[in-house]
Amino acid sequence: MPAYRTVAVDAVHNDEELRLNLDLLEEKRECAAICEAKAKLKMTKYYNARVRGVTFRPGDFVYRSNDASHAVAGGKLGPKWEGPYEVTEALGDRAYRLRSMDGAVLPRT
């Protein structure tokens, strides 16, 4: 027994509908892009309302993430942070030049 969907199809009408769908495809893509942009903006506003900006000045003491430098290998149970280090210069955009407690300047990672 054939299904209603296969029996009731009109080939001419179906081709017209497919062409119409192709014409409207670009509009649907634009609507999806607008919806995506709105969602990203909403998430950004939510995050920025709760995040607290931290800046350091020369002379401040900080710890550095061991994930970034891999200075101490300890595996899963190894230390997550290393330091303390002294900030000697603020380079801008949350980048700093650091000096260890013995006076050696740390190289960039």
PyRosetta script that sets phi, psi and omega in degrees:
from pyrosetta import init, pose_from_sequence

init()
pose = pose_from_sequence("MPAYRTVAVDAVHNDEELRLNLDLLEEKRECAAICEAKAKLKMTKYYNARVRGVTFRPGDFVYRSNDASHAVAGGKLGPKWEGPYEVTEALGDRAYRLRSMDGAVLPRT")
pose.set_psi(1, 120.9)
pose.set_omega(1, 180.0)
pose.set_phi(2, -72.2)
pose.set_psi(2, 150.5)
pose.set_omega(2, 179.8)
pose.set_phi(3, -78.0)
pose.set_psi(3, 156.2)
pose.set_omega(3, -179.7)
pose.set_phi(4, -61.5)
pose.set_psi(4, -36.2)
pose.set_omega(4, -177.7)
pose.set_phi(5, -61.5)
pose.set_psi(5, -38.9)
pose.set_omega(5, -179.4)
pose.set_phi(6, -81.7)
pose.set_psi(6, -27.8)
pose.set_omega(6, -178.9)
pose.set_phi(7, -77.9)
pose.set_psi(7, -39.6)
pose.set_omega(7, -172.0)
pose.set_phi(8, -86.9)
pose.set_psi(8, 3.4)
pose.set_omega(8, -177.8)
pose.set_phi(9, -74.4)
pose.set_psi(9, 137.3)
pose.set_omega(9, 176.6)
pose.set_phi(10, -112.3)
pose.set_psi(10, 113.9)
pose.set_omega(10, -172.5)
pose.set_phi(11, -60.5)
pose.set_psi(11, -42.1)
pose.set_omega(11, -179.3)
pose.set_phi(12, -67.5)
pose.set_psi(12, -47.9)
pose.set_omega(12, -179.7)
pose.set_phi(13, -64.8)
pose.set_psi(13, -37.5)
pose.set_omega(13, -180.0)
pose.set_phi(14, -64.3)
pose.set_psi(14, -41.8)
pose.set_omega(14, 178.6)
pose.set_phi(15, -63.6)
pose.set_psi(15, -39.4)
pose.set_omega(15, 177.7)
pose.set_phi(16, -63.5)
pose.set_psi(16, -41.7)
pose.set_omega(16, 179.4)
pose.set_phi(17, -65.7)
pose.set_psi(17, -38.2)
pose.set_omega(17, 178.3)
pose.set_phi(18, -65.6)
pose.set_psi(18, -40.4)
pose.set_omega(18, 176.8)
pose.set_phi(19, -64.2)
pose.set_psi(19, -39.9)
pose.set_omega(19, 177.8)
pose.set_phi(20, -63.5)
pose.set_psi(20, -42.4)
pose.set_omega(20, 177.6)
pose.set_phi(21, -62.0)
pose.set_psi(21, -39.4)
pose.set_omega(21, 177.6)
pose.set_phi(22, -64.9)
pose.set_psi(22, -36.4)
pose.set_omega(22, 178.6)
pose.set_phi(23, -67.4)
pose.set_psi(23, -34.6)
pose.set_omega(23, -178.0)
pose.set_phi(24, -87.5)
pose.set_psi(24, -4.3)
pose.set_omega(24, -176.9)
pose.set_phi(25, -62.4)
pose.set_psi(25, -43.2)
pose.set_omega(25, -180.0)
pose.set_phi(26, -62.8)
pose.set_psi(26, -39.1)
pose.set_omega(26, 178.3)
pose.set_phi(27, -64.3)
pose.set_psi(27, -40.3)
pose.set_omega(27, 178.3)
pose.set_phi(28, -65.2)
pose.set_psi(28, -38.4)
pose.set_omega(28, 177.2)
pose.set_phi(29, -62.9)
pose.set_psi(29, -42.4)
pose.set_omega(29, 178.5)
pose.set_phi(30, -63.5)
pose.set_psi(30, -41.6)
pose.set_omega(30, 178.0)
pose.set_phi(31, -63.4)
pose.set_psi(31, -40.0)
pose.set_omega(31, 178.5)
pose.set_phi(32, -66.3)
pose.set_psi(32, -39.1)
pose.set_omega(32, 178.4)
pose.set_phi(33, -65.5)
pose.set_psi(33, -39.2)
pose.set_omega(33, 178.1)
pose.set_phi(34, -65.6)
pose.set_psi(34, -42.4)
pose.set_omega(34, 179.0)
pose.set_phi(35, -63.8)
pose.set_psi(35, -40.9)
pose.set_omega(35, 178.5)
pose.set_phi(36, -64.4)
pose.set_psi(36, -42.5)
pose.set_omega(36, 179.3)
pose.set_phi(37, -63.6)
pose.set_psi(37, -39.9)
pose.set_omega(37, 177.8)
pose.set_phi(38, -63.3)
pose.set_psi(38, -42.2)
pose.set_omega(38, -179.9)
pose.set_phi(39, -64.9)
pose.set_psi(39, -41.7)
pose.set_omega(39, 178.5)
pose.set_phi(40, -64.7)
pose.set_psi(40, -40.6)
pose.set_omega(40, 178.4)
pose.set_phi(41, -63.8)
pose.set_psi(41, -40.3)
pose.set_omega(41, 179.1)
pose.set_phi(42, -64.6)
pose.set_psi(42, -43.5)
pose.set_omega(42, 178.0)
pose.set_phi(43, -65.4)
pose.set_psi(43, -38.7)
pose.set_omega(43, 178.8)
pose.set_phi(44, -63.9)
pose.set_psi(44, -44.5)
pose.set_omega(44, 178.4)
pose.set_phi(45, -62.9)
pose.set_psi(45, -40.2)
pose.set_omega(45, 179.4)
pose.set_phi(46, -63.0)
pose.set_psi(46, -45.0)
pose.set_omega(46, -179.1)
pose.set_phi(47, -67.1)
pose.set_psi(47, -47.4)
pose.set_omega(47, -176.1)
pose.set_phi(48, -66.9)
pose.set_psi(48, -23.5)
pose.set_omega(48, 178.1)
pose.set_phi(49, -71.3)
pose.set_psi(49, -23.8)
pose.set_omega(49, -175.8)
pose.set_phi(50, -108.1)
pose.set_psi(50, -16.2)
pose.set_omega(50, -177.5)
pose.set_phi(51, -80.0)
pose.set_psi(51, 146.2)
pose.set_omega(51, -178.3)
pose.set_phi(52, -117.2)
pose.set_psi(52, 121.0)
pose.set_omega(52, -178.8)
pose.set_phi(53, -75.1)
pose.set_psi(53, 135.8)
pose.set_omega(53, 179.6)
pose.set_phi(54, -123.2)
pose.set_psi(54, 127.0)
pose.set_omega(54, 174.3)
pose.set_phi(55, -125.5)
pose.set_psi(55, 148.7)
pose.set_omega(55, -179.9)
pose.set_phi(56, -116.3)
pose.set_psi(56, 149.1)
pose.set_omega(56, 178.3)
pose.set_phi(57, -112.2)
pose.set_psi(57, 158.5)
pose.set_omega(57, 176.1)
pose.set_phi(58, -55.6)
pose.set_psi(58, 133.4)
pose.set_omega(58, -177.7)
pose.set_phi(59, 103.9)
pose.set_psi(59, -16.9)
pose.set_omega(59, 177.8)
pose.set_phi(60, -74.5)
pose.set_psi(60, 149.3)
pose.set_omega(60, 176.5)
pose.set_phi(61, -103.3)
pose.set_psi(61, 134.7)
pose.set_omega(61, -175.9)
pose.set_phi(62, -136.5)
pose.set_psi(62, 163.0)
pose.set_omega(62, 170.1)
pose.set_phi(63, -105.5)
pose.set_psi(63, 150.8)
pose.set_omega(63, 179.8)
pose.set_phi(64, -115.6)
pose.set_psi(64, 141.2)
pose.set_omega(64, -179.1)
pose.set_phi(65, -67.1)
pose.set_psi(65, 131.1)
pose.set_omega(65, 178.1)
pose.set_phi(66, -71.0)
pose.set_psi(66, -21.9)
pose.set_omega(66, 177.3)
pose.set_phi(67, -65.1)
pose.set_psi(67, -33.0)
pose.set_omega(67, -177.8)
pose.set_phi(68, -76.3)
pose.set_psi(68, -38.9)
pose.set_omega(68, -172.6)
pose.set_phi(69, -102.5)
pose.set_psi(69, -24.1)
pose.set_omega(69, -175.9)
pose.set_phi(70, 54.3)
pose.set_psi(70, 37.4)
pose.set_omega(70, -179.0)
pose.set_phi(71, -70.6)
pose.set_psi(71, -38.2)
pose.set_omega(71, -178.9)
pose.set_phi(72, -116.3)
pose.set_psi(72, 117.9)
pose.set_omega(72, 177.8)
pose.set_phi(73, -89.2)
pose.set_psi(73, 122.4)
pose.set_omega(73, -179.9)
pose.set_phi(74, -142.5)
pose.set_psi(74, -1.1)
pose.set_omega(74, -178.9)
pose.set_phi(75, 69.9)
pose.set_psi(75, -145.6)
pose.set_omega(75, -174.9)
pose.set_phi(76, -67.1)
pose.set_psi(76, -34.9)
pose.set_omega(76, -176.5)
pose.set_phi(77, -99.2)
pose.set_psi(77, 10.7)
pose.set_omega(77, -179.5)
pose.set_phi(78, -74.7)
pose.set_psi(78, 170.3)
pose.set_omega(78, -179.8)
pose.set_phi(79, -67.8)
pose.set_psi(79, 142.5)
pose.set_omega(79, 179.9)
pose.set_phi(80, -88.2)
pose.set_psi(80, -25.1)
pose.set_omega(80, -177.1)
pose.set_phi(81, -127.6)
pose.set_psi(81, 152.6)
pose.set_omega(81, 175.5)
pose.set_phi(82, -131.4)
pose.set_psi(82, 152.3)
pose.set_omega(82, 179.4)
pose.set_phi(83, 139.9)
pose.set_psi(83, -164.0)
pose.set_omega(83, 12.5)
pose.set_phi(84, -82.5)
pose.set_psi(84, 154.9)
pose.set_omega(84, 176.8)
pose.set_phi(85, -125.1)
pose.set_psi(85, 153.2)
pose.set_omega(85, 178.5)
pose.set_phi(86, -101.1)
pose.set_psi(86, 134.6)
pose.set_omega(86, 176.3)
pose.set_phi(87, -77.4)
pose.set_psi(87, 121.5)
pose.set_omega(87, 179.3)
pose.set_phi(88, -100.7)
pose.set_psi(88, -26.9)
pose.set_omega(88, -177.5)
pose.set_phi(89, -155.8)
pose.set_psi(89, 135.5)
pose.set_omega(89, 174.4)
pose.set_phi(90, -93.2)
pose.set_psi(90, 116.8)
pose.set_omega(90, -176.3)
pose.set_phi(91, -88.1)
pose.set_psi(91, -13.0)
pose.set_omega(91, -179.5)
pose.set_phi(92, 105.0)
pose.set_psi(92, 151.1)
pose.set_omega(92, 179.2)
pose.set_phi(93, 54.2)
pose.set_psi(93, 49.3)
pose.set_omega(93, 177.2)
pose.set_phi(94, 58.5)
pose.set_psi(94, 33.6)
pose.set_omega(94, 175.1)
pose.set_phi(95, -115.6)
pose.set_psi(95, 136.8)
pose.set_omega(95, -174.7)
pose.set_phi(96, -137.6)
pose.set_psi(96, 151.7)
pose.set_omega(96, 171.8)
pose.set_phi(97, -97.0)
pose.set_psi(97, 129.3)
pose.set_omega(97, -173.9)
pose.set_phi(98, -114.4)
pose.set_psi(98, 152.6)
pose.set_omega(98, 176.2)
pose.set_phi(99, -130.5)
pose.set_psi(99, 135.9)
pose.set_omega(99, 179.8)
pose.set_phi(100, -75.6)
pose.set_psi(100, 174.0)
pose.set_omega(100, -176.3)
pose.set_phi(101, -68.2)
pose.set_psi(101, -23.3)
pose.set_omega(101, 177.8)
pose.set_phi(102, -88.1)
pose.set_psi(102, 1.9)
pose.set_omega(102, 174.2)
pose.set_phi(103, 99.1)
pose.set_psi(103, -2.3)
pose.set_omega(103, -179.8)
pose.set_phi(104, -80.5)
pose.set_psi(104, 132.4)
pose.set_omega(104, 179.0)
pose.set_phi(105, -77.9)
pose.set_psi(105, 130.6)
pose.set_omega(105, -178.7)
pose.set_phi(106, -77.1)
pose.set_psi(106, 137.2)
pose.set_omega(106, 176.4)
pose.set_phi(107, -75.8)
pose.set_psi(107, 160.5)
pose.set_omega(107, 176.9)
pose.set_phi(108, -67.2)
pose.set_psi(108, 145.7)
pose.set_omega(108, 179.4)
pose.set_phi(109, -92.1)
pose.dump_pdb("model.pdb")
